Amino acid sequence: MSLLSVQNLTKTYGGQQVLKNVSFDLKKGECLGLVGESGCGKSTLSRCLMRLEQVNSGKILFRNQEIQSLSSRKLMPIRKGFQIVFQNPTAALNPKLKIKASLLDPYLQYRKQLSLRYFSFSSKEQFVSELLNMVGLPASIAERYPHELSGGQKQRVTLARAISIEPELVILDEPTASLDVISQRSILHLLEDLRDQLDLSYLFISHDLTAVKELSQRIMVMKQGEVVDMFRTEELFHAQRNPYTKELVSIF
Ligand SMILES: Nc1ncnc2c1ncn2[C@@H]1O[C@H](COP(=O)(O)OP(=O)(O)OP(=O)(O)O)[C@@H](O)[C@H]1O
């Protein structure tokens, strides 16, 4: 069974069709990479999948359940199964909240529907420290504010927050784009570790074909709102690739 199934998704802004019949499946345990030039609709797709935007037509099925037009109340118990990590961790964290408050927020929101497998909750302090430990940060970070952290540390915090309710799927929308090369590498390694330890599936959106190649089992290529190519990662250099994929490969 597919964890996520997207069928003929269409999204229009004004008169501009930004997503054109986008269809794909993502299997449990899989990392599906998504690449394509700036403006091709990658972030719009991720916002539609998260139901931050309403689609014009098409279906989004999570665990075989249609979610594209569910009410907020009906979506709530399903919504805990998928989380998103954005490109800019500074914008994703409330500057007025200490890290511990940001980390507790999703748990407190969903606690009635949660039965945790990997984390335990005996106290707020212990839970926050377990989360920080999972993303390679010291427990003392809990008492700090976002502006007291580096970009790499902030992205680790947003990852800790995303995994705190043990989702099955995490949408990674260019999670390393705002970081320096060394921090990018360590976040990629962390993503690999978290996937293995927490049995996660990823939709990994990135401009960085090298990073996508490293983390993903399959790669999907978008151009001007359409999926133009989809293949197993080891087939990236095969002759039958779409000309646009070949163009992307030649840049890297
Ligand atoms: N809220 C909006 N209102 C109107 N147009 C929008 C809106 N959001 C995105 N667009 C347009 O939709 C198209 C796709 O944008 P989107 O941000 O999804 O691309 P992207 O592939 O994620 O780009 P990047 O890699 O630069 O983040 C662009 O032409 C953009 O201008």
The ligand as an SDF file (V2000), in Angstrom:
LIG
                    3D

 31 33  0  0  0  0  0  0  0  0999 V2000
    0.4990   32.4530   -3.0560 N   0  0  0  0  0  0  0  0  0  0  0  0
    0.7760   32.5770   -4.3570 C   0  0  0  0  0  0  0  0  0  0  0  0
    0.0720   33.4200   -5.1560 N   0  0  0  0  0  0  0  0  0  0  0  0
    0.3240   33.5190   -6.4770 C   0  0  0  0  0  0  0  0  0  0  0  0
    1.2930   32.8280   -7.1130 N   0  0  0  0  0  0  0  0  0  0  0  0
    2.0390   31.9950   -6.3820 C   0  0  0  0  0  0  0  0  0  0  0  0
    1.8280   31.8140   -4.9640 C   0  0  0  0  0  0  0  0  0  0  0  0
    2.7340   30.9020   -4.5090 N   0  0  0  0  0  0  0  0  0  0  0  0
    3.4670   30.5340   -5.5810 C   0  0  0  0  0  0  0  0  0  0  0  0
    3.0590   31.1700   -6.6850 N   0  0  0  0  0  0  0  0  0  0  0  0
    3.5980   30.9940   -8.0470 C   0  0  0  0  0  0  0  0  0  0  0  0
    3.5690   29.6100   -8.3350 O   0  0  0  0  0  0  0  0  0  0  0  0
    4.7190   29.1990   -9.0570 C   0  0  0  0  0  0  0  0  0  0  0  0
    5.4190   28.0750   -8.3250 C   0  0  0  0  0  0  0  0  0  0  0  0
    5.9680   28.5630   -7.1170 O   0  0  0  0  0  0  0  0  0  0  0  0
    6.6460   27.5920   -6.0470 P   0  0  0  0  0  0  0  0  0  0  0  0
    7.0790   28.4290   -4.8870 O   0  0  0  0  0  0  0  0  0  0  0  0
    5.7490   26.4570   -5.7780 O   0  0  0  0  0  0  0  0  0  0  0  0
    7.9380   27.0750   -6.8600 O   0  0  0  0  0  0  0  0  0  0  0  0
    9.2080   26.2640   -6.3390 P   0  0  0  0  0  0  0  0  0  0  0  0
    9.4660   25.2100   -7.3460 O   0  0  0  0  0  0  0  0  0  0  0  0
    8.9940   25.8220   -4.9410 O   0  0  0  0  0  0  0  0  0  0  0  0
   10.3430   27.3830   -6.3940 O   0  0  0  0  0  0  0  0  0  0  0  0
   11.6590   27.5220   -5.4610 P   0  0  0  0  0  0  0  0  0  0  0  0
   12.5020   26.3260   -5.7600 O   0  0  0  0  0  0  0  0  0  0  0  0
   12.2560   28.8100   -5.9090 O   0  0  0  0  0  0  0  0  0  0  0  0
   11.1880   27.5660   -4.0370 O   0  0  0  0  0  0  0  0  0  0  0  0
    5.5810   30.4460   -9.2330 C   0  0  0  0  0  0  0  0  0  0  0  0
    5.3250   30.9830  -10.5060 O   0  0  0  0  0  0  0  0  0  0  0  0
    5.0640   31.3740   -8.1510 C   0  0  0  0  0  0  0  0  0  0  0  0
    5.2150   32.7220   -8.5290 O   0  0  0  0  0  0  0  0  0  0  0  0
  1  2  1  0
  2  3  1  0
  2  7  2  0
  3  4  2  0
  4  5  1  0
  5  6  2  0
  6  7  1  0
  6 10  1  0
  7  8  1  0
  8  9  2  0
  9 10  1  0
 10 11  1  0
 11 12  1  0
 11 30  1  0
 12 13  1  0
 13 14  1  0
 13 28  1  0
 14 15  1  0
 15 16  1  0
 16 17  2  0
 16 18  1  0
 16 19  1  0
 19 20  1  0
 20 21  2  0
 20 22  1  0
 20 23  1  0
 23 24  1  0
 24 25  2  0
 24 26  1  0
 24 27  1  0
 28 29  1  0
 28 30  1  0
 30 31  1  0
M  END
$$$$
